[in-house]
Amino acid sequence: MINLAGGAEEPDALRPEEIRSLVSIGFHGLLNGKHEAALRLFEGLGVLRPHAPFPRIGSALSLIAAGRAEEAIRVLERTHELLPQNDEVRVFLGMTLRIASREHQARAVLATLVGRDAQEPAARLARRLCNWRS
């Protein structure tokens, strides 16, 4: 078996479809006002997938929904240090900086994506965020 991080899976580890189900549950909780439960679930997924960006992005979104944008920024900054080439992490960091009214920093982060191929989802979102009016 292969895990979502790309390595061999331990015999008692969760299968990819189980991870996807947990991610879906986390986002369901997030969208239904269960921010703390979603945060704990995403933090647990981060333990299971320490080199994957999705648990930390989910944690950051949970923190944002709970009105804790500065904490979300710290999560995403640490994730960006761990995965400096990950465009998804970069675009969510830029978005979170904007939410926290740290416009100059947000634009600096997003500028690294804006000039990329227009078909890349992170580049499209970065362009939209750069045009976002507060």
C-alpha positions as a printed NumPy array, in Angstrom:
array([[  0.   ,   0.   ,   0.   ],
       [  1.039,   3.595,  -0.612],
       [  0.141,   6.443,   1.738],
       [ -0.738,  10.   ,   0.676],
       [  2.788,  11.175,   1.533],
       [  4.19 ,   8.729,  -1.   ],
       [  5.958,   6.146,   1.159],
       [  5.243,   2.567,   2.138],
       [  2.378,   2.285,   4.58 ],
       [  2.597,   0.59 ,   7.959],
       [  0.29 ,  -2.442,   8.371],
       [ -2.057,  -0.681,  10.835],
       [ -1.916,   2.742,   9.151],
       [ -5.   ,   4.329,   7.655],
       [ -5.648,   3.752,   3.965],
       [ -5.876,   6.754,   1.59 ],
       [ -9.666,   6.454,   1.334],
       [ -9.908,   6.52 ,   5.136],
       [ -7.765,   9.652,   5.231],
       [ -9.983,  11.255,   2.573],
       [-13.062,  10.406,   4.662],
       [-11.505,  12.023,   7.726],
       [-10.592,  15.123,   5.721],
       [-14.206,  15.309,   4.503],
       [-15.453,  14.99 ,   8.077],
       [-13.068,  17.76 ,   9.143],
       [-14.339,  20.111,   6.448],
       [-17.935,  19.175,   7.231],
       [-17.323,  20.103,  10.86 ],
       [-15.587,  23.304,   9.828],
       [-18.481,  24.344,   7.598],
       [-20.985,  23.551,  10.348],
       [-19.423,  25.599,  13.105],
       [-17.462,  22.802,  14.806],
       [-14.156,  24.682,  14.527],
       [-12.414,  23.12 ,  17.524],
       [-13.409,  19.569,  16.556],
       [-12.227,  20.192,  12.994],
       [ -8.976,  21.661,  14.304],
       [ -8.304,  18.593,  16.468],
       [ -9.077,  16.258,  13.578],
       [ -6.717,  18.12 ,  11.224],
       [ -4.02 ,  18.2  ,  13.902],
       [ -4.361,  14.42 ,  14.224],
       [ -4.097,  14.026,  10.471],
       [ -0.921,  16.104,  10.662],
       [  0.572,  13.468,  12.945],
       [ -0.398,  10.736,  10.478],
       [  0.843,  12.699,   7.444],
       [  3.653,  14.922,   8.779],
       [  4.912,  15.952,   5.326],
       [  1.545,  16.567,   3.688],
       [  0.184,  20.109,   3.435],
       [ -3.539,  19.304,   3.682],
       [ -3.731,  18.748,   7.473],
       [ -2.06 ,  22.053,   8.2  ],
       [ -4.171,  23.936,   5.667],
       [ -7.251,  22.4  ,   7.289],
       [ -5.959,  23.415,  10.716],
       [ -5.382,  26.965,   9.485],
       [ -8.869,  27.178,   7.995],
       [-10.307,  25.935,  11.296],
       [ -8.4  ,  28.626,  13.158],
       [ -9.58 ,  31.305,  10.713],
       [-13.188,  30.186,  11.141],
       [-12.731,  30.446,  14.91 ],
       [-11.454,  34.035,  14.544],
       [ -7.832,  33.096,  15.242],
       [ -6.119,  34.291,  12.056],
       [ -2.781,  35.084,  13.728],
       [ -2.518,  31.476,  14.937],
       [ -3.429,  30.291,  11.44 ],
       [ -0.599,  32.417,  10.056],
       [  1.876,  30.745,  12.415],
       [  0.667,  27.278,  11.32 ],
       [  1.03 ,  28.182,   7.648],
       [  4.404,  29.872,   8.125],
       [  5.758,  26.711,   9.786],
       [  4.257,  24.637,   6.986],
       [  5.828,  26.926,   4.39 ],
       [  9.212,  26.371,   6.068],
       [  8.634,  22.602,   5.884],
       [  7.324,  22.706,   2.283],
       [  8.77 ,  25.879,   0.705],
       [  7.875,  24.898,  -2.87 ],
       [  4.228,  24.076,  -2.153],
       [  2.012,  26.563,  -3.985],
       [ -1.139,  25.616,  -2.055],
       [  0.521,  26.454,   1.251],
       [  1.778,  29.74 ,  -0.187],
       [ -1.638,  30.817,  -1.495],
       [ -3.38 ,  29.958,   1.787],
       [ -0.684,  31.828,   3.695],
       [ -1.248,  34.872,   1.487],
       [ -5.008,  34.638,   1.956],
       [ -4.637,  34.345,   5.725],
       [ -2.296,  37.318,   5.867],
       [ -4.96 ,  39.334,   4.031],
       [ -7.626,  38.2  ,   6.472],
       [ -5.365,  39.398,   9.292],
       [ -5.   ,  42.795,   7.549],
       [ -1.316,  42.204,   6.851],
       [ -1.674,  43.399,   3.285],
       [  1.973,  44.113,   2.483],
       [  3.07 ,  40.654,   3.621],
       [  0.146,  39.04 ,   1.788],
       [  1.063,  40.711,  -1.483],
       [  4.718,  39.67 ,  -1.077],
       [  3.696,  36.026,  -0.62 ],
       [  1.104,  36.056,  -3.393],
       [  3.385,  37.858,  -5.86 ],
       [  5.479,  34.7  ,  -6.124],
       [  2.443,  32.96 ,  -7.667],
       [  0.727,  35.655,  -9.721],
       [  3.039,  35.39 , -12.737],
       [  2.691,  31.633, -13.084],
       [  0.747,  29.718, -15.716],
       [ -2.854,  30.94 , -15.747],
       [ -4.096,  27.339, -15.624],
       [ -2.496,  26.597, -12.26 ],
       [ -5.164,  26.799,  -9.534],
       [ -2.825,  28.45 ,  -7.016],
       [ -1.849,  31.125,  -9.549],
       [ -5.495,  31.829, -10.401],
       [ -6.426,  32.167,  -6.756],
       [ -3.381,  34.345,  -6.036],
       [ -4.385,  36.715,  -8.837],
       [ -7.917,  36.929,  -7.441],
       [ -6.607,  37.576,  -3.948],
       [ -4.294,  40.32 ,  -5.202],
       [ -7.309,  42.046,  -6.746],
       [ -9.412,  41.56 ,  -3.61 ],
       [-10.471,  44.843,  -2.088],
       [-10.606,  44.996,   1.685]])
